[in-house]
Amino acid sequence: MNETVYANATLVLADAVRHGHIVVRDGVIAEIGEGSAPRTALDMGGDYLLPGFVELHTDAVEGHLYPRPRVTWNAFAAVMAYDAQIATAGVTTVFDSLRVWPDKRAVGMDGDAPLLAATLRQAGEAGVLRAEHHIHLRCEVAADGVVEEAQALIESADVRLISLMDHTPGQRQFLTVEQFRSYYKKKSGMSDAEMDVIVADRLDAHARLARPNRARLVELARAQGIVLASHDDASAAHIEDAIADGIAIAEFPTTDAAADGSHKAGIRVLMGAPNIVRGGSHTGNVAAQTLARRGVLDILSSDYVPGSLLLAAFDLPNRVEGISLPDAVRMVSANPADAADLTDRGRLAEGLRADIVRVTTAGPAPAVREVWRAGVRIA
């Protein structure tokens, strides 16, 4: 039997914050107690112990593969750097968000899901990954070949989540063509002439492909038991589609009405933790803290800044009256775990996996000191 006791800790439990200790045996939380602990315990010095974070949507791995426009890094090295970044941010379970957007003309937009999925599997088989990794396919419904590529990835990788995206100019996140052009021109480094071609292609593809591809992707996910998410819902019609398709998670709704409709329908609302940290959306859409005030925010995702989960969890109670630290921590641990059907983690509770994050607030912002996954230190 392998046993470790973490004592003199501030424990963030599902519904309370208490001073006490945790006993971990063979990778599982065996006991949570208050008061004194055995003298052989590890002294946490009063630091917070939180459940390991469960990250459902992060684009960070693609950022490591493409560190600059038109620059591709060594894939294995990119995955290892990404995994280290994720683990040191307190994430013990991560759904690697890979774009399935087949269009090699759209440099910096299409991603490289097959390469990254294969490399993540290779790293996992080599036993060198710190966090537990699963695959989240971000499928662009208005893309030719998206269903076939998703099918191939499902057959070769551990796909647990599929989100249905539509980044067509004039749709969802980009309500005008100019918004689309401005965002992707900066991101991809394309010229105006190149963007003209992309915009025309996107509008044509949406008319031909969006509806049939969405239906086929929903059917594929249902057949494989894969959790479905919608992306950038903006209207009542989007919510109706989500309900009909059995969507479980609404990623980044862009309007108050869409968030309210999703929550009312029992669809968990996911927003970006950077939105909390910054005090608003970087694209001008609805603020996450506004949704939190109305009680319709369920899950926080780090999106493009892995370290934002910790900052948001400690910042949200200061920004929104009525939200406690346990409430905010559930948004980065228990709630995403539940949404992804992971019932063995996400809380500091007896019988669950010992995914634990040690956090200090000695500095101007909370900082991760140590991270354990199933009782093994990974950071």
N, C-alpha and C positions, 0 to 999 in steps of 0.2 A: 504494500500500500504506500502510495506517495502522497504525503500530506504537507500542506503549507498553511500557516495562519497569518493573516494580515490584520494587525491590531492598531489601536489608536488612530482610527480612520473616521472620516466623516462620510457615512454611507448614504448615497442617493438611491433610495428604494423607489418602488413604483408609485407610492403615494405619501412618502415622508422622507425627511432627512434626519438621520440619527447618528450619534457617536457610538462606535462599537467595533466589532471584528468580524471577519469572514474566515471560515475554515474551508479549504479546498482539498478534496481528496480525489486523486486519479482524474483530474481534469473537470470535476463537477463540484458545484457549491454544495457542501455537505451541511454547513451550519452558518447561521447569521445570528450574532448575539450582541448584547450590550454589556458594558462594564469591562472588567478585567479579562485578559486572555492569558494563555500559558506564556511562561517566560521565554520560550523558544520562538515566539511569534516575531514576525518582521514588523518593526515599528514604522507606521506610515506617517508619523509626525503630525497627525491632524489633517493630512491631505484628504481631498475628496477621492472616493472610489465610486466610479460610475460603471454601468454596464457597457460592454464594447459596442461601438456604433455600428449600425447596419446601414450601408450606403447603397441606395437603389439606382442612383443616376449620377454618374460622374464621367465627364469627358476627358479627364486628366491623362489617361493612357495615350490618347491620340495626340495630346500636346507634347508628350515625350517622344513619340514617334516622328512628329513633324514640329521640331522646335522653332523653325522659321519657315515662312512661305517658300515652297519649292525645295525644301531641305528635308530629306528622310534620314533618320538616325538608324543605327543598328537596332533591329527589332528586339532582340533578347536583352540588350543593355537598356533599351527604353522601358521594357516591361519590369526589369529589376529595379530601376530607379523609381518608377511609378509605384510599385508594390511597397518600397521602403517609405515613400512619401505618404501613402495611404495608412500604413501601419503606425507611423509616428504621429499621425493626426488622430489616432484613437480608433480607427476603423478596423474591426476584426472580421467583418463579413462585407464583401463588396461585390456589387453587380457591375461588371465592367461594361460601360455603355459604348457599343460599337455601331457606327452608322452603316446601315445597309442602304446605300444610295448610289447605285451603279451609274457612274458617269465620269469617265477618266478625263473629260475636258474640264470638269469643274474642280480644278486643283485646289486643295484645301477645304473642299466641301464634301467630297465623296467618302473620305476615310479609307481604311483598308481593313475591313472586318475579317476576311479570311486569314490574312497574315497575322493579325493580332490575336485572333482566337487560337490559331495553331501555336503561336509562340507562348501564349498563356498556358495552354495545355502542356507544352514542352517543359516550361518552368515548373508547373505543378508536378509533373511526373518525375522531374529531377529533385523534388523535395526542397526547393530553394525559395518558395514563396512564404511570406510572413502571414499575410491575411488569407482568409478563405475566399476564393474567387468563384463567381458564377458569371454567366454571360447575359447581358441585356441587349437585345437587338433593337436598335432604333430604326424602324423601317419607314422609308419615305414612300408613301402610297402612290405618289404620282411619278414613279420611276420605272422605266422599262427593265424587267428582269429582277425586280426586288423580291418577288415571291420565290423564284427559283434559287436566288442566292440565300434567302432565309432558310429554305428547305435544306439546302446543302449544309449550312452552318448548324442547324438543329441535329442533323445526322452525325456531325463530327465534333460538336462542342456541347458543353453543359449549359444549354440555354434554359433559363428559368423565367425570363420576362421579355415580353415584346411590347414596344410602344409604337403606336400608329401616328406617324408624323405627316404633316403636309406644309412644306415651306414654300408653296407656290406664291408668287407675288399677288397680293390682294386677298390672301387667305390667312386666317388665324393670327399668328404673330405679326405678319406683315400685311397690314390692312391696305397699304398702298404699294404700288410698284416702286415708288421712290424709296420707301423704307427698305425694301428688299435690296435695291441697288446699293444704297449707302452702306448697309450693314455688311454685305458680302464683298463689296469692292474693297473695303478696309481689311476684311479678314483674309481675302485671297490674293490681293495685289493685282487684280485684273484691270485691264483698260476698259474704257467706256465701250469700245467696239466689242470686246469679249463679253462684257456684261449684256450688251444688246442681244447677242446670240443666246446667252443663258436664259434671259427673260423670255424671249420668244419660244424657246424650247420648253421652258417650264409651263407656260400657259397652254401650249399645245398638248403636252404630256398630261397635264391635269385633266383636260377635257376628255382625253382618251382613256386614261388609266386609273384615276384616283378611286372611283367607285368599285370597279371590278377587282382591283388589287386589294383594297381594304377588305372586301368580302372574302377573298381567298386567304388573306392573312389571318382573319378571325377564325375561319374554318380550320386552318393549319394549327393555330394555337389551341383551339378547343380539342382537336384530335390528339394533341401531345400533352394536354394538361398544363399548358404554359400560362402563367398569369398575364393578363392583358392590361395595358395602360393606354389612355388617350394622351394627346399632347397639344398644348396651347388651345384648349377649348375656349371659345369666345361667345357663343350664342346658345339660345335655347335649342336650336336645331342640332348643335353639336352634342348637347346633353342627351337629346332623344336618341341620337345615333349611339352614344356611349352605353346607354341603358339597354338598347336593343342588342348590342354586340357583347354584353356581359363584361364591360370594362370594370376593373377593380380599383384602378388608381387613375386619378386625373392629374397629370403632370403639368404644372405651370399654367393653370387657367389664366387667361389674360384680362378677364373682367370680373367684377364683383358678382354679376348675375350668373356667370358660368361656375364660379366657385360655390355659390349658394346652391345652385341646381345640382351640382355633383354631390355635395354634402347631404342634401335632402334625399337624394337617391341612394345613399349608402355607399357612394364611391369615395374612397379616401382622397383627400386633396393634398397634393405634394407641391411644395414651393421651394425655391432656392434659399439656402442659408445665407449666401451673399446678399440676397435681397433684405434679410433682417439686419445684417451687419452694416450695410450701406444706408439703411433707412428707406430703401425703395428699389424698384426695378431699374436696371441699367438700360433697358429698352423703352422705359416709359409706361410699362403696363402696371397692373394693380400691385400695390405694396403688400408684402406678406404679413406685415404687422397689422394692417387693416383687416385682413382675413382672420388673424388671431384674435383681434378684439371682438369679432362677431362670432367666434367659436366655430369657425369652419376650416381651420388649418389643422391638418392631421400629421403630416410628415414633412421633415426638412431634408433636403438633399444638398450636398456640397457643390454640385453642378461643376463649376470651373475652378473652385478653390477648396481643396480637401480640408484645409485647416479651419474652414468657416463653420463646420458643424459644432465644434467646441465653443467658438466665440458666440455663435447664435444661441446655443443652449443656455449660456450664462447671461447673455445680453437680453434675451426675450423677456424674462421676468421683470427686468428694469424698465422695459419699454411698454409692456402691456399689463395693466392692472388685472389681477385675478388669475394670472398665470404664474404658477410656482416653479421652482427649479425642477422638481420631479415631473411636472407637466411638460416642461420644455425638453427634458432629457428623454422622455418617452417618445417625443417626435423624432429623435435621432437613433432610437434603439428599439423599444418594444413595438411601436406602431409600424415602422417599416418591416420589422421581423414578422409581425402578424400579417401584413399585407402580402408578403412573399411566402406565406405558409411555412415559416420557420418557427416551430413551436418550442425549440429547445434552447432558445437564447433571447437576448433583448432585455433582460431584467436581472437584477441582483436578487435571486430567489433560490431557496433550497431546491435541489434536484435539477437545476438548469446548468448549462455549460458554463464553465468559469471563464467567460470573456470579460475582462476587467480592465478599466483605464484608471490610472492614478493621475490626479490633476492637482496642481498647486495654484493658488491665487496670490502668491507672494509678490508677484510683479504687477505691472499695469494691466495685464490681460491674463486670463487663465492659460496655463501651459501644461502640456502632457509631460509627465516624468517617466512613467513606465506603462507598458501595455502587455497583457497576457491573453493568449487565446487558448482555450481549453486547459488553462493552468500553466501553459508554457510561455515564458516571456518572449515576445517578438519585437519589442522596442523599449 
